[in-house]
Amino acid sequence: MAPIEQVLAHPVTTAWEAGWTYPFKGFWYFLTHPFLWPLLRGRLLPCAILSTFVMINLFMWTYLPQVAFLYVLSGFGPGAWINGTFLVLSEGAAIVAILFEAFFVDETLVDIFDAVLVERGHEDLVRNRRPVVPRPLPATPPEPGPSHPSHPAHPSPNPVQRLGPRDARSVFSPFNCRQILELVLFLPLNIIPFVGVPLYMILTGYRAGPLQHWRYFKFLRLKGRRRKDFIDEWRHKYTGFGTAALCLQLIPVVNMLFLMTSAAGAALFAELLEEKRRQVSLPPVAGVTSDPHHIEEGRGRPRDYGSARTHSAPS
């Protein structure tokens, strides 16, 4: 069903499942699920200090010159101040993202993404890239007595504790020279009064949205043409997700926090796409097993979570 037809047929569901809502859902999910909090511990304060240092220096040394430059080009005073603010915030977000990678926080994003999928019941996906401890079965405690003294029940491991070692070269969202070049090339769009800032956010979100599901594509073993077709099928949702996530990352001081909570939102978004993908009946693939014990012990291959459509092009 086309996006416009879907909106007209199911307006409430379409609004709830809109791509731009998932960064906000991820923030709320992070706040309401304490098993994720230890992943933030020890990183929040240094990241906040680093973000504050970057933003203070950018506003101190580059804000007024850029506002003056925008004023000369546009000749509109208030617009120059507004666009200059977003220009500096965009530059700060790009610098913070690069520093985020340098401090190896990408591994934390991988753990957040995987733990949310495990908690939501998609541990079979995560097992394609790393082992997951099975959920313990509830045991009936024996009757307390002389031979069976009562003992406090041990708490079940939470989704983070159930995650095994990360796979080699695990990456949540690749950040390469092409992305940096695109950010630099798109920055002049902020010069355009009124429409420049929204246009910049949408174009960068168009590119950044699918990158938030890089690990999900690894779970599905999507490559090349098949990955491109899958992205194109959900392009409107990916663009909304990427744009909203980038807007949250423009907020000074807490932008690194939103980088982490957006990983939870990306997992919730992946859950939505996975449920929709599994609604399509896929033919069985010879030699492929979904048995987690085969996967962990190396006696089989992970299930081929390819796109529901078949393609003749090599992946």
Order of alpha helices (4+ residues) and beta strands (2+ residues): alpha-alpha-alpha-alpha-alpha-alpha-alpha-alpha-alpha-alpha-alpha-alpha-alpha-alpha-alpha-alpha-alpha
